[in-house]
């Protein structure tokens, strides 16, 4: 492991990161709010960045190993630095770290019981952390900074969700630029539509940031229910759905290619959502009039499966059947290459196809069969990777649920809290439901969930590799 190169690179990233405080500083100035929370954050980021950057590497050898270390530690350091503004407005350290990690990982789980009491600049910072984390911190730096772009081949696989990294162009820098351009375009369009629908410009910006990132932080305690507007809910639903799909497919669609509608993952994603909406609506028949029932069912199903976490209704008031459907959607998540979390639709699809393959193999052992995704035959190492991810995901979920259940949480609250943080969803069920926050949880529970958010966003392997001693010694 070229540790000097890792720390030097991290220092450069953290210095670049300090520029992201510019917008909340301007917002604080505009609304006559204290500038100190962000100025102190800038100073801390620059100082730490310079210290790390001063570590001189013994060589310029840069491999995937160093890429995993930089991405894993980079997300951790940036989440710690991003917590400083919360601490400066009186939030406890553990709570501030939880809120910051929740933002950057686009989880949207909050420790604030009353959102409106926070300064507008802090609320914008919360939204910005999700927007930056949605497309990816590393993807942003690869797109903007040439010195980081040259190492993109080793950095992006450790950050971009899914089983493969979609290359839109031969150069990864150009791919990153195109992904961010589409992301920015969708954000501007949503801001415009929300503003035309009667949402204030400030709220429109914040909600567009946290919709396209599938983050779910709102500027209101009631979340999207605050607006009491079916039109606003429809706009947000459309963009949540788009954000839960592979952004590479959006790129091809904008170029006139119908690849989006032929993609097996996107079609499976759409089918699961439609089935969930119909099922939840059916399970809730009689609770409300049919149109209101469908509106609430559709919005919350899309929000939970895309791991956005917005709510327009307290779904904890639904029956057990409908709530269990939502819990299942937390595990599925969005598509690969989207800003959504969870296990990803592509992995669920591969596991389903592989399971059928194994059943048929046992029934017809002499027949040669392969696992195919569309027209592509899946290689064994891809299937092994998916299987290993699934096993680790279930193992971490089980251990975490058991651990936090020792601190007064019932099994539904504990399991959904872990599912919601690992899948970067936000709201869970019971004590951490749609109308609740994570503020009352024991500090140890918040630390466990902090780790779950970090591991879930970087899809387990990147984070867990940091805890293996041989990772820091051996060469790849």
KETI-748881 format. One line per 2 residues: number of its first residue (from 0); their letters; for each residue z, y, x of C-alpha. Coordinates in pm, whole numbers, padded with zeros to 5 digits. Example, Ala and Ser with C-alpha at 12.3 -4.5 7.8 and 13.67 -1.06 7.14 Angstrom:
<nodes>
0> as> 00780,-00450,01230; 00714,-00106,01367
</nodes>
This chain:
<nodes>
0> xx> 00000,00000,00000; -00102,00340,00134
2> xx> 00215,00516,00014; 00137,00842,00195
4> xx> -00193,00870,00008; -00019,00793,-00323
6> xx> 00240,01072,-00277; -00018,01316,-00142
8> xx> -00241,01254,-00442; 00052,01284,-00685
10> xx> 00144,01618,-00530; -00208,01747,-00588
12> xx> -00202,01630,-00951; 00135,01793,-01020
14> xx> 00019,02126,-00877; -00286,02111,-01103
16> xx> -00058,02017,-01392; 00137,02344,-01354
18> xx> -00168,02538,-01480; -00131,02373,-01822
20> xx> 00170,02593,-01896; -00059,02898,-01918
22> xx> -00127,02868,-02292; 00237,02829,-02404
24> xx> 00333,03118,-02173; 00074,03340,-02344
26> xx> 00198,03217,-02683; 00559,03298,-02593
28> xx> 00451,03646,-02482; 00255,03702,-02805
30> xx> 00546,03598,-03029; 00806,03780,-02812
32> xx> 00982,03456,-02721; 01159,03378,-02391
34> xx> 00922,03298,-02104; 01188,03129,-01890
36> xx> 01141,02773,-02023; 00782,02770,-01900
38> xx> 00822,02982,-01588; 01095,02749,-01463
40> xx> 00869,02455,-01545; 00586,02607,-01341
42> xx> 00818,02667,-01045; 00957,02311,-01059
44> xx> 00608,02162,-01083; 00468,02366,-00794
46> xx> 00769,02297,-00570; 00763,01922,-00634
48> xx> 00386,01919,-00600; 00398,02093,-00260
50> xx> 00669,01856,-00135; 00466,01548,-00231
52> xx> 00139,01700,-00112; 00293,01763,00229
54> xx> 00321,01386,00283; 00025,01306,00504
56> xx> -00144,00968,00454; -00205,00750,00759
58> xx> -00555,00673,00632; -00799,00761,00353
60> xx> -00823,00399,00232; -00805,00415,-00148
62> xx> -00808,00099,-00359; -00731,-00001,-00715
64> xx> -00376,-00067,-00599; -00321,00297,-00510
66> xx> -00492,00394,-00836; -00241,00193,-01041
68> xx> 00051,00351,-00851; -00082,00705,-00895
70> xx> -00147,00664,-01267; 00186,00490,-01342
72> xx> 00398,00734,-01140; 00185,01032,-01236
74> xx> 00251,00982,-01607; 00622,00938,-01537
76> xx> 00653,01249,-01317; 00452,01465,-01556
78> xx> 00660,01350,-01852; 00978,01439,-01661
80> xx> 00843,01784,-01568; 00719,01833,-01924
82> xx> 01077,01788,-02049; 01201,02105,-01874
84> xx> 01100,02345,-02158; 01301,02135,-02406
86> xx> 01606,02138,-02179; 01575,02515,-02142
88> xx> 01603,02563,-02521; 01922,02359,-02539
90> xx> 01803,02001,-02582; 01999,01728,-02400
92> xx> 01836,01566,-02097; 01784,01221,-02253
94> xx> 01649,01377,-02574; 01421,01611,-02377
96> xx> 01280,01320,-02174; 01227,01121,-02493
98> xx> 01043,01410,-02662; 00827,01475,-02357
100> xx> 00727,01112,-02309; 00664,01086,-02683
102> xx> 00428,01382,-02656; 00225,01281,-02352
104> xx> 00192,00921,-02473; 00087,01055,-02818
106> xx> 00368,00861,-02984; 00495,01144,-03200
108> xx> 00848,01008,-03235; 01078,01311,-03236
110> xx> 01447,01374,-03180; 01437,01704,-03372
112> xx> 01573,01689,-03728; 01447,02036,-03816
114> xx> 01118,02121,-03645; 01092,02479,-03774
116> xx> 01392,02600,-03572; 01200,02558,-03245
118> xx> 01015,02857,-03094; 00642,02864,-03167
120> xx> 00564,02838,-02796; 00769,02517,-02771
122> xx> 00596,02375,-03079; 00260,02453,-02919
124> xx> 00375,02284,-02597; 00468,01973,-02799
126> xx> 00120,01970,-02952; -00046,02036,-02616
128> xx> 00131,01742,-02451; -00022,01515,-02714
130> xx> -00367,01669,-02687; -00366,01635,-02308
132> xx> -00229,01282,-02321; -00469,01174,-02595
134> xx> -00788,01167,-02391; -00583,01108,-02077
136> xx> -00429,01317,-01800; -00632,01142,-01533
138> xx> -00954,01167,-01734; -00893,01544,-01760
140> xx> -00832,01582,-01386; -01135,01366,-01303
142> xx> -01348,01592,-01526; -01218,01920,-01384
144> xx> -01121,01868,-01020; -01378,01736,-00768
146> xx> -01111,01614,-00525; -00977,01376,-00792
148> xx> -01318,01286,-00935; -01415,01107,-00613
150> xx> -01132,00858,-00677; -01210,00809,-01047
152> xx> -01334,00453,-00999; -00980,00343,-00906
154> xx> -00787,00573,-01142; -00958,00543,-01481
156> xx> -00918,00164,-01526; -00541,00211,-01498
158> xx> -00533,00477,-01772; -00820,00430,-02018
160> xx> -00716,00201,-02307; -00904,-00117,-02389
162> xx> -01039,-00419,-02203; -01321,-00229,-02029
164> xx> -01395,00127,-01921; -01709,00257,-02094
166> xx> -01934,00434,-01845; -02164,00675,-02025
168> xx> -02330,00785,-01700; -02358,00639,-01348
170> xx> -02098,00890,-01223; -01746,00862,-01365
172> xx> -01696,01237,-01332; -01989,01296,-01567
174> xx> -01850,01034,-01805; -01512,01211,-01808
176> xx> -01679,01547,-01872; -01875,01408,-02167
178> xx> -01568,01243,-02320; -01369,01565,-02294
180> xx> -01662,01767,-02432; -01674,01546,-02745
182> xx> -01295,01564,-02773; -01306,01944,-02750
184> xx> -01593,01966,-03000; -01406,01758,-03259
186> xx> -01093,01969,-03200; -01279,02297,-03260
188> xx> -01446,02159,-03572; -01116,02040,-03716
190> xx> -00945,02373,-03642; -01227,02551,-03827
192> xx> -01214,02318,-04129; -00835,02337,-04158
194> xx> -00846,02716,-04135; -01113,02730,-04408
196> xx> -00890,02501,-04619; -00614,02764,-04612
198> xx> -00405,02649,-04316; -00288,02927,-04084
200> xx> -00469,02950,-03751; -00152,02858,-03562
202> xx> -00091,02548,-03777; -00461,02457,-03765
204> xx> -00460,02457,-03383; -00142,02253,-03361
206> xx> -00253,01995,-03616; -00600,01961,-03467
208> xx> -00440,01901,-03126; -00216,01629,-03267
210> xx> -00478,01472,-03496; -00752,01417,-03236
212> xx> -00492,01283,-02993; -00355,01055,-03270
214> xx> -00016,01198,-03179; 00126,01321,-03508
216> xx> 00360,01599,-03395; 00364,01859,-03672
218> xx> 00494,02214,-03685; 00679,02122,-04004
220> xx> 00959,01875,-04072; 00773,01749,-04380
222> xx> 00466,01672,-04167; 00134,01701,-04356
224> xx> 00319,01678,-04689; 00423,02041,-04624
226> xx> 00074,02168,-04712; 00062,01992,-05051
228> xx> -00315,01991,-05027; -00545,01690,-05087
230> xx> -00823,01881,-04906; -00612,01924,-04591
232> xx> -00514,01556,-04608; -00880,01455,-04642
234> xx> -00984,01663,-04338; -00703,01518,-04128
236> xx> -00778,01164,-04252; -01142,01192,-04142
238> xx> -01050,01311,-03795; -00773,01051,-03758
240> xx> -01032,00785,-03840; -01278,00930,-03588
242> xx> -01009,00956,-03319; -00918,00591,-03374
244> xx> -01274,00486,-03286; -01427,00454,-02938
246> xx> -01529,00800,-02814; -01817,00645,-02619
248> xx> -01968,00546,-02955; -01932,00905,-03079
250> xx> -02127,01014,-02773; -02412,00779,-02855
252> xx> -02404,00880,-03222; -02435,01249,-03129
254> xx> -02735,01152,-02916; -02894,00991,-03222
256> xx> -02814,00627,-03145; -02674,00416,-03435
258> xx> -02473,00204,-03191; -02149,00303,-03368
260> xx> -02241,00112,-03686; -02356,-00196,-03495
262> xx> -02046,-00219,-03278; -01839,-00530,-03373
264> xx> -01508,-00362,-03290; -01583,-00055,-03503
266> xx> -01689,-00270,-03797; -01373,-00482,-03765
268> xx> -01165,-00162,-03737; -01322,-00026,-04056
270> xx> -01279,-00358,-04239; -00908,-00382,-04150
272> xx> -00847,-00026,-04268; -01030,-00074,-04598
274> xx> -00846,-00401,-04664; -00510,-00238,-04581
276> xx> -00578,00060,-04808; -00676,-00163,-05101
278> xx> -00379,-00395,-05044; -00122,-00114,-05018
280> xx> -00267,00056,-05326; -00244,-00270,-05518
282> xx> 00113,-00332,-05403; 00214,00018,-05517
284> xx> 00055,00002,-05863; 00291,00141,-06124
286> xx> 00484,00363,-05884; 00253,00665,-05932
288> xx> -00068,00750,-06112; -00364,00565,-05960
290> xx> -00523,00866,-05781; -00196,00982,-05622
292> xx> -00116,00622,-05529; -00456,00580,-05361
294> xx> -00423,00916,-05183; -00081,00829,-05039
296> xx> -00183,00472,-04953; -00506,00571,-04779
298> xx> -00359,00858,-04579; -00060,00661,-04451
300> xx> -00264,00348,-04375; -00512,00551,-04167
302> xx> -00230,00744,-04001; -00033,00432,-03903
304> xx> -00326,00217,-03790; -00474,00497,-03578
306> xx> -00116,00544,-03449; -00118,00913,-03543
308> xx> 00205,00899,-03740; 00147,01184,-03985
310> xx> 00291,01134,-04333; 00212,01287,-04671
312> xx> 00471,01072,-04846; 00794,00893,-04753
314> xx> 00654,00540,-04732; 01005,00400,-04691
316> xx> 01026,00440,-05069; 00755,00174,-05109
318> xx> 00834,-00192,-05166; 00873,-00444,-04885
320> xx> 00516,-00571,-04916; 00353,-00233,-04856
322> xx> 00593,-00151,-04572; 00519,-00485,-04402
324> xx> 00147,-00403,-04414; 00222,-00076,-04234
326> xx> 00433,-00263,-03978; 00141,-00499,-03910
328> xx> -00095,-00201,-03867; 00138,-00062,-03599
330> xx> 00059,-00365,-03383; -00318,-00349,-03439
332> xx> -00375,00016,-03346; -00707,00187,-03277
334> xx> -01022,00085,-03093; -01065,00058,-02717
336> xx> -01174,00391,-02570; -01005,00581,-02856
338> xx> -00696,00798,-02840; -00513,00544,-03059
340> xx> -00241,00313,-02937; -00129,-00036,-03039
342> xx> -00273,-00359,-02904; -00626,-00236,-02987
344> xx> -00868,-00378,-03240; -01085,-00528,-02966
346> xx> -00801,-00751,-02847; -00718,-00866,-03199
348> xx> -01085,-00950,-03250; -01111,-01138,-02919
350> xx> -00793,-01333,-02992; -00921,-01426,-03339
352> xx> -01256,-01544,-03200; -01086,-01735,-02918
354> xx> -00849,-01905,-03163; -01143,-02018,-03378
356> xx> -01320,-02132,-03061; -01021,-02346,-02962
358> xx> -00994,-02500,-03311; -01363,-02593,-03310
360> xx> -01331,-02723,-02956; -01059,-02965,-03065
362> xx> -01258,-03070,-03372; -01589,-03108,-03184
364> xx> -01498,-03169,-02817; -01853,-03264,-02714
366> xx> -02012,-02944,-02842; -02053,-02668,-02583
368> xx> -01931,-02336,-02721; -01873,-01985,-02589
370> xx> -01675,-01689,-02717; -01911,-01406,-02808
372> xx> -01849,-01043,-02903; -02164,-00929,-03073
374> xx> -02444,-01050,-02845; -02224,-01050,-02536
376> xx> -02062,-01368,-02405; -01707,-01299,-02296
378> xx> -01608,-01406,-01946; -01300,-01620,-01893
380> xx> -01118,-01349,-01697; -01158,-01108,-01991
382> xx> -01009,-01362,-02232; -00729,-01439,-01986
384> xx> -00655,-01067,-01958; -00636,-01031,-02336
386> xx> -00413,-01339,-02370; -00179,-01219,-02094
388> xx> -00157,-00874,-02253; -00072,-01026,-02592
390> xx> 00202,-01247,-02446; 00356,-00958,-02251
392> xx> 00335,-00727,-02554; 00517,-00975,-02777
394> xx> 00772,-01050,-02503; 00855,-00682,-02445
396> xx> 00870,-00623,-02821; 01114,-00913,-02869
398> xx> 01343,-00822,-02577; 01348,-00453,-02669
400> xx> 01425,-00529,-03034; 01716,-00753,-02937
402> xx> 01851,-00497,-02690; 01856,-00202,-02927
404> xx> 01988,-00409,-03221; 02321,-00425,-03034
406> xx> 02363,-00050,-03098; 02403,-00048,-03475
408> xx> 02042,-00074,-03590; 01946,-00322,-03862
410> xx> 01663,-00562,-03779; 01396,-00367,-03973
412> xx> 01490,-00037,-03807; 01513,-00196,-03462
414> xx> 01184,-00390,-03487; 00991,-00098,-03632
416> xx> 01133,00146,-03375; 01007,-00077,-03094
418> xx> 00671,-00137,-03266; 00631,00236,-03331
420> xx> 00707,00336,-02972; 00520,00055,-02796
422> xx> 00219,00118,-03019; 00259,00498,-02978
424> xx> 00278,00535,-03357; 00585,00756,-03408
426> xx> 00762,00693,-03739; 00898,00348,-03808
428> xx> 01093,00210,-04102; 01455,00234,-04213
430> xx> 01669,00450,-03982; 01357,00577,-03802
432> xx> 01139,00605,-04112; 00897,00872,-04229
434> xx> 01169,01115,-04337; 01399,01045,-04041
436> xx> 01404,01131,-03670; 01521,00941,-03362
438> xx> 01803,01190,-03297; 02091,00969,-03415
440> xx> 02005,00678,-03184; 02230,00584,-02892
442> xx> 02113,00727,-02554; 02056,00372,-02422
444> xx> 01827,00300,-02717; 01629,00617,-02643
446> xx> 01592,00510,-02279; 01458,00168,-02386
448> xx> 01214,00335,-02625; 01119,00586,-02351
450> xx> 01013,00292,-02135; 00829,00132,-02428
452> xx> 00625,00449,-02485; 00533,00469,-02117
454> xx> 00439,00101,-02093; 00257,00103,-02427
456> xx> 00038,00404,-02344; -00067,00263,-02006
458> xx> -00106,-00084,-02156; 00174,-00267,-01975
460> xx> -00002,-00386,-01656; -00011,-00044,-01486
462> xx> 00360,00019,-01545; 00487,-00333,-01475
464> xx> 00299,-00353,-01147; 00529,-00076,-01016
466> xx> 00829,-00309,-01049; 00681,-00596,-00849
468> xx> 00792,-00576,-00480; 00476,-00745,-00352
470> xx> 00268,-00474,-00520; 00399,-00226,-00265
472> xx> 00342,-00457,00032; 00032,-00668,-00005
474> xx> -00328,-00560,00015; -00578,-00624,-00261
</nodes>
